Amino acid sequence: MPILLIILLAILIAQVGFWDTLAALFGAVALVVLFLLVLAAAIAIGAYLLFRRVWR
């Protein structure tokens, strides 16, 4: 599996250039980080609402 990733990255670098690929990788990482932040916020809000409901 890792060899497929390396081949895919080599093809991307060859086709669109190093900087475009680097920007795409940073964009993908930023998307994952943003998703995890939104997920953490949703879990925190859900826990807060559950805590308030149980506490009453």
C-alpha angles and dihedrals in degrees: 000000000000090000089058090053091050091049091048092050091048090052091048092050091048094049106041104017135253100281095048090050091047090051090049091051092049089048091052091049091048090051092053092047091049091049091051091049092051090046091050091049091050091050091048092051091047092050091048092052091046091049091051092049094049094043093058 
